[in-house]
Amino acid sequence: QVRLVESGGGLVQAGGSLRLSCVASGSTFSFYHMGWYRQALGKQRELVAGISSSGITMYADSVKGRFSISVENAKNIVTLQMNSLNVEDTAVYYCYGDPPWGGLRYWGQGTQVTVSS
């Protein structure tokens, strides 16, 4: 059974940094695409950043220049480095992984990020 487990969330002051990691276990394949969504209280889930197995990245406009995503394909580990955090970044962050055959997306359980002013 494939599981994605996030870590690294927590409470940080505005202007600070956090590093989120997501490890996929139980898979016999490398994900084609991995990344992060977030969902703030009362808002829809939004895509934050994604990265393909070839290293192509994409970012939401709101995090460009502040967040950086990276992946270790062989280990199915995706990391999100978040700098210059602001209160609007407060949300539950979810890791996802897309299998190479185009099947259903895998999701992590989420990790809370809270930025205080």
ABEGO torsion letter per residue (X at the ends): XBBBBBBGBEBBBBGBBBBBBBBBBGBABBBABBEBBBBBBGBBBBBABBBBAAGBBBBBAAABGABBBBBBAAAGBBBBBBBGBBAAABBBBBBBBBBAAGBBBBBBAEBBBBBBX
